[in-house]
Amino acid sequence: MSPLPSKLAYVPFVSVEHMMGLVHHIGIEKVLTDLAAEIEADFRRWPLFDKTPRVASHSDVGVIELMPTSDGETYGFKYVNGHPKNTAEGLQTVTAFGLLADVDSGYPKLLSEMTLLTALRTAATSAMAAKHLAPKGARTMAMIGNGAQSEFQCLAFKAVCGIDTVRLYDIDPSATARCAANLAQSGLGVVQCRSGEEAMEGAEIITTCTADKQYATILTDNMVGAGVHINAIGGDCPGKTELHRDILLRSSIFVEYPPQTRIEGEIQQLDPDHAVTELWQVIDGCADGRTSDRQITLFDSVGFAIEDFSALRYIAKAIQGTPYFTQLDMIADPDDPRDLFGMFQRAKPQTA
Ligand SMILES: NC(=O)c1ccc[n+]([C@@H]2O[C@H](COP(=O)([O-])OP(=O)(O)OC[C@H]3O[C@@H](n4cnc5c(N)ncnc54)[C@H](O)[C@@H]3O)[C@@H](O)[C@H]2O)c1
């Protein structure tokens, strides 16, 4: 019989079922608020992190990406895909999982599903950015693109920014109907709209969260009035954008990590030296955010590794003392570290 794995062999694993249980246990709006605070805290210590544009493997139909970072103590990465054609085949556009490891030993500390966690962290990051950039007292958000991320976005803006009304629009009315039904008990006023223009009426915040592998024009220049905050989520790959270029030219643009956003974000439509502000600097107080009521602020979000790192670290803390994880026998841990083969040998089934 194989010897039992040692304690060091085990890595806590959070499955999809556990993630759902944990988030219900804590309460989704509290999770979104806590995540926004965790991400904001890491944006305040931004210079300390290892940073690199994510490593992307593109195909004609989608992209598979690895997103690594480290704060010197803990290393993290996420695997994530983006395949806009997937929903038509009954698959999700975005799926993900991720890992945290101890920098000192290199041993993994947590393995987790991240499809749900990506939706939560993206929504928390969007709302955290809007807290710093959106007009004060904003209550109404237009939500364009009512797919997998959309309810999470709406709830994060309610919990973190005090949004009380969302105006939904999707080219597929059944997506809007589903999103509205899912938000029926949320306490948000929900308005189903038949066009992007209708969704825009009275909105101080505009979130675009569509999926299309092309230079799309979800918002045209005439749809965007003075003073609004745009939270642009769906333009996150080379050749995949949502906003007309003229909107960018009228906006103050805030980004996560410029070397990645220049490749993937809305600003891929602009000159490579077009001025942008790094969001962490606004949070840290060393750069201006919104400076006037008529200014259009644009968070050109593509999703950066530090947000996933913050989210994984939050989950690692949150599962302590709960039943929402299992231990995976993931690390080979021989008694003598150099006798890996001996451990393998002892596991050989005995013949009678
Ligand atoms: N910035 C980030 O951090 C981040 C994180 C996660 C996902 N994303 C991106 O967000 C986007 C949405 O992700 P999802 O998981 O919700 O995708 P999804 O496929 O579930 O939903 C996308 C929705 O957009 C709608 N849509 C497509 N074209 C439209 C148009 N012209 N007008 C209005 N609606 C339109 C579709 O009908 C669909 O309902 C994707 O592009 C994804 O890559 C970004």
The ligand as an SDF file (V2000), in Angstrom:
LIG
                    3D

 44 48  0  0  0  0  0  0  0  0999 V2000
  -11.7030   43.9060  -17.9730 N   0  0  0  0  0  0  0  0  0  0  0  0
  -11.7620   42.7940  -17.2640 C   0  0  0  0  0  0  0  0  0  0  0  0
  -11.1400   42.6900  -16.2110 O   0  0  0  0  0  0  0  0  0  0  0  0
  -12.6290   41.6810  -17.7390 C   0  0  0  0  0  0  0  0  0  0  0  0
  -12.8910   40.5900  -16.9020 C   0  0  0  0  0  0  0  0  0  0  0  0
  -13.7810   39.6070  -17.3260 C   0  0  0  0  0  0  0  0  0  0  0  0
  -14.3450   39.6810  -18.5960 C   0  0  0  0  0  0  0  0  0  0  0  0
  -14.0010   40.7440  -19.4080 N   0  0  0  0  0  0  0  0  0  0  0  0
  -14.6050   40.8770  -20.7410 C   0  0  0  0  0  0  0  0  0  0  0  0
  -15.9440   41.2750  -20.5320 O   0  0  0  0  0  0  0  0  0  0  0  0
  -16.7420   40.8750  -21.6470 C   0  0  0  0  0  0  0  0  0  0  0  0
  -18.0230   40.2560  -21.1820 C   0  0  0  0  0  0  0  0  0  0  0  0
  -17.7540   39.0290  -20.5310 O   0  0  0  0  0  0  0  0  0  0  0  0
  -18.9580   38.0350  -20.1720 P   0  0  0  0  0  0  0  0  0  0  0  0
  -18.3280   36.8980  -19.4510 O   0  0  0  0  0  0  0  0  0  0  0  0
  -20.0730   38.8000  -19.5380 O   0  0  0  0  0  0  0  0  0  0  0  0
  -19.3680   37.6220  -21.6660 O   0  0  0  0  0  0  0  0  0  0  0  0
  -20.7660   37.0170  -22.1720 P   0  0  0  0  0  0  0  0  0  0  0  0
  -20.4610   36.4270  -23.5160 O   0  0  0  0  0  0  0  0  0  0  0  0
  -21.3880   36.1650  -21.1360 O   0  0  0  0  0  0  0  0  0  0  0  0
  -21.6970   38.3110  -22.3470 O   0  0  0  0  0  0  0  0  0  0  0  0
  -21.4810   39.2830  -23.3340 C   0  0  0  0  0  0  0  0  0  0  0  0
  -22.8140   39.9060  -23.7160 C   0  0  0  0  0  0  0  0  0  0  0  0
  -22.5660   40.9850  -24.6350 O   0  0  0  0  0  0  0  0  0  0  0  0
  -23.6600   41.0200  -25.5260 C   0  0  0  0  0  0  0  0  0  0  0  0
  -23.2850   41.7930  -26.7150 N   0  0  0  0  0  0  0  0  0  0  0  0
  -22.4420   41.4530  -27.7270 C   0  0  0  0  0  0  0  0  0  0  0  0
  -22.3680   42.4600  -28.6370 N   0  0  0  0  0  0  0  0  0  0  0  0
  -23.1810   43.4590  -28.1600 C   0  0  0  0  0  0  0  0  0  0  0  0
  -23.5270   44.7470  -28.6480 C   0  0  0  0  0  0  0  0  0  0  0  0
  -23.0500   45.2060  -29.8090 N   0  0  0  0  0  0  0  0  0  0  0  0
  -24.3930   45.5180  -27.9180 N   0  0  0  0  0  0  0  0  0  0  0  0
  -24.9050   45.0560  -26.7360 C   0  0  0  0  0  0  0  0  0  0  0  0
  -24.6170   43.8310  -26.2370 N   0  0  0  0  0  0  0  0  0  0  0  0
  -23.7630   43.0360  -26.9420 C   0  0  0  0  0  0  0  0  0  0  0  0
  -23.9350   39.5420  -25.8160 C   0  0  0  0  0  0  0  0  0  0  0  0
  -25.2530   39.3540  -26.3540 O   0  0  0  0  0  0  0  0  0  0  0  0
  -23.7780   38.9420  -24.4090 C   0  0  0  0  0  0  0  0  0  0  0  0
  -24.9960   38.8670  -23.7050 O   0  0  0  0  0  0  0  0  0  0  0  0
  -15.8630   39.9310  -22.4650 C   0  0  0  0  0  0  0  0  0  0  0  0
  -15.4330   40.6390  -23.6050 O   0  0  0  0  0  0  0  0  0  0  0  0
  -14.7040   39.6010  -21.5510 C   0  0  0  0  0  0  0  0  0  0  0  0
  -13.5350   39.3480  -22.2790 O   0  0  0  0  0  0  0  0  0  0  0  0
  -13.1790   41.7320  -18.9990 C   0  0  0  0  0  0  0  0  0  0  0  0
  1  2  1  0
  2  3  2  0
  2  4  1  0
  4  5  1  0
  4 44  2  0
  5  6  2  0
  6  7  1  0
  7  8  2  0
  8  9  1  0
  8 44  1  0
  9 10  1  0
  9 42  1  0
 10 11  1  0
 11 12  1  0
 11 40  1  0
 12 13  1  0
 13 14  1  0
 14 15  2  0
 14 16  1  0
 14 17  1  0
 17 18  1  0
 18 19  2  0
 18 20  1  0
 18 21  1  0
 21 22  1  0
 22 23  1  0
 23 24  1  0
 23 38  1  0
 24 25  1  0
 25 26  1  0
 25 36  1  0
 26 27  1  0
 26 35  1  0
 27 28  2  0
 28 29  1  0
 29 30  1  0
 29 35  2  0
 30 31  1  0
 30 32  2  0
 32 33  1  0
 33 34  2  0
 34 35  1  0
 36 37  1  0
 36 38  1  0
 38 39  1  0
 40 41  1  0
 40 42  1  0
 42 43  1  0
M  CHG  2   8   1  16  -1
M  END
$$$$
